[in-house]
Amino acid sequence: MKKLIVLIYSSIVASFIFAVLNVVFRLDIAFFAFPISILFVAVLAFYAALKLIKNNDATKIPLVKKLYQYIPFVLLISFVLRRAGEFGTAKWFDWISVLLWLVVSVLSIVIQLFLGKKTLKKINPQWEEIVKAYDENKPKGIARVFREILEWVDAFVQAAFTVALLNIFIIQLYQIPSESMVPEFLVNDRVVVFKTASGPKFPLSDVGLPTIKKYDRGDIVVFRNPHYSKDRKSEVKSFVSQLLYTITFTMVNLNVDEEGNLKADPLVKRICGLPGEQLVMQDGVLYSRTFDSLDFKPVTEDSLWAEWNLDALPQDIKKDIQYIPLKSKSYNAMIECETLRKELSYSQVQEQVLSLVNDFTSLSNKLFPQKLSGSAPSLKKTYAEELLFSFSTMGYDVDFARRLLSTEGGVEEFKSFMTQWIEAIPEECFSNNPPLVGGDIYSDANFRLNLMVKLGIGGLIVRNSELLLDRIPVQNWGKDTKRIELINYNNMLINYLSVLDLRNMPLFPANNSDGSPEFISENTYFMMGDNRFNSLDMRHSYDKKFIALTALDEYSVYYFSNMAPQGVASKDILGTTVLRFWPTNRFGVPGLTGKVNIE
């Protein structure tokens, strides 16, 4: 009996201190933390300390047990409310609150055991008889219906709180919202995420279990989306929505943005880059290097799960895929473009562009020996937007060529556009064994692609000029074989630029200003989706910018890019996927063998 008294008074004191820590003198949501917690503690003290212990009223035992079942949940609610206001709390303050919560939770469990039927007889035989009579004296009529309804409500509420605790500290149910992880996961797949080893934290705080999980390349993880802000208001909304999401077994998701669209948060991706590495991806191949080995080497494991050509998957898999970014024809054209770029010779391109400049100069002098006043159309920056993406439209490229031919400075503009790059690269690049322009495979590949665009647009401008000189009617140009070939070539480049940021990635992290490599920092990881052409992952931002394809050419191609690779801190990783439980025909552990067979 003395032990029970000590336990009850200790729990009340700890709960009272916890409640006092929730005092806030601001009229926001945090204000309600103290009244909720102190009111519940007062009720608990009244029935447990006064009625049960001091007045020896054993009829209050069932109520006291119920209060102790709820005290951890009520204090957790007040913990969240206290931190949901405009201002947060210090980490040391959170630690004190968490420790008090743990003390109260453990004491509540022990007290419930003391008040259980098996131990109650040892404490006080009279109490046992009173509780037994209470259980047997069931109400009748409306009172009985009311009592059963309360019991059902009680069971549901306790289940909800229990699920919430499981969701925070042990497991989380997650519904796959997109096809970024095809074929490993399909839309609406449901998976179980194990969180304990990833160091889960108490809501709206940095206090929780330590991270004991050592992540490896290939691990499929669920993590907070770093693209979204983590202000206090959004964190509260995220916590509430995730709680409801789990309680309803992923059926209700209220985590939406200002426009009512579901947030892509949290994300599920695969770890592809580890601390201490620098990454680069070219032509769909991921490379890495470390401080100990500065030569980039292919990450062979990445090919086990990276999926580039969904159209080549077996039909029994394709039937469940909603969107295939590239059909086989487009995929093969992309490979052809990459092959042409790899085989490109700087010395041969130099000869070609100089020949095009000479041809254009000659054609301009023949067609318009007397130049018109006014400025020639600019080939800087805007040409990629106005030319490359418009040259497939009959008429626009004709007018552009005519203006270059006829206006003062047109020939000089065309020459600068075609040849400025020659002086921008080292002379050894024109040898049989050229170095990488820009110092890495990504920069070199983009520089080569830039030259391919110049050849395509320059060739089309010259061909248009030839047709003008030959006085071929514009309506007949669509039958010109050479012009058709040039348009098809340009269309191939347009299509490749549209997937450039999905197929490739620059150095991550970027080199230091002195050119020395930078590496992914400790406790930071790099994630990508398996479906590389349909995954807005850690390679990208949510905003596109009009940027130069290469910084080494004053007349570089400009294209729309959302490339902005970033890492994810381990503290933002919520857990690892351990089980796919729905649909039942694909029940199993994800990620065991890389690309999966979907039956």
Sequence and secondary structure as in RCSB ss.txt:
>XXXX:A:sequence
MKKLIVLIYSSIVASFIFAVLNVVFRLDIAFFAFPISILFVAVLAFYAALKLIKNNDATKIPLVKKLYQYIPFVL
LISFVLRRAGEFGTAKWFDWISVLLWLVVSVLSIVIQLFLGKKTLKKINPQWEEIVKAYDENKPKGIARVFREIL
EWVDAFVQAAFTVALLNIFIIQLYQIPSESMVPEFLVNDRVVVFKTASGPKFPLSDVGLPTIKKYDRGDIVVFRN
PHYSKDRKSEVKSFVSQLLYTITFTMVNLNVDEEGNLKADPLVKRICGLPGEQLVMQDGVLYSRTFDSLDFKPVT
EDSLWAEWNLDALPQDIKKDIQYIPLKSKSYNAMIECETLRKELSYSQVQEQVLSLVNDFTSLSNKLFPQKLSGS
APSLKKTYAEELLFSFSTMGYDVDFARRLLSTEGGVEEFKSFMTQWIEAIPEECFSNNPPLVGGDIYSDANFRLN
LMVKLGIGGLIVRNSELLLDRIPVQNWGKDTKRIELINYNNMLINYLSVLDLRNMPLFPANNSDGSPEFISENTY
FMMGDNRFNSLDMRHSYDKKFIALTALDEYSVYYFSNMAPQGVASKDILGTTVLRFWPTNRFGVPGLTGKVNIE
>XXXX:A:secstr
 HHHHHHHHHHHHHHHHHHHTT   SSSGGGGHHHHHHHHHHHHIIIIIIIIIIS  GGGHHHHHHHHHHHHHHH
HHHHHHHTSSSS   HHHHHHHHHHHHHHHHHHHHHHHHTSHHHHHHH HHHHHHHHHHHH    THHHHHHHHH
HHHHHHHHHHHHHHHHHHHTEEEEE  SSTTTTTS TT EEEEE TTB  B TTSS B  B     TT EEEE  
TTS   HHHHHHHHHHHHHHHHTTTS    B TTS B   SEEEEEEE TTEEEEEETTEEEEEESS  S EE T
THHHH B  GGGS HHHHTT S  SS HHHHHHHHHHHHHHHH  HHHHHHHHHHHHHHHHHHHHHH SS BSS 
    SSHHIIIIITTTTSTTHHHHHHHHHHHBTTHHHHHHHHHHGGGGGS GGGGSSS   TTSSHHHHHHHHHH
HHHHHHHHHHHHHHHHHHHTT  GGGGGG HHHHHHHHHHHHHHHHHHHHHHH EEEES   TTS      TTEE
EEE SBGGG   TTEEEEEEEEES TT TT  EEEEEE    EEGGGEEEEEEEEEESGGG B TTSSSS    
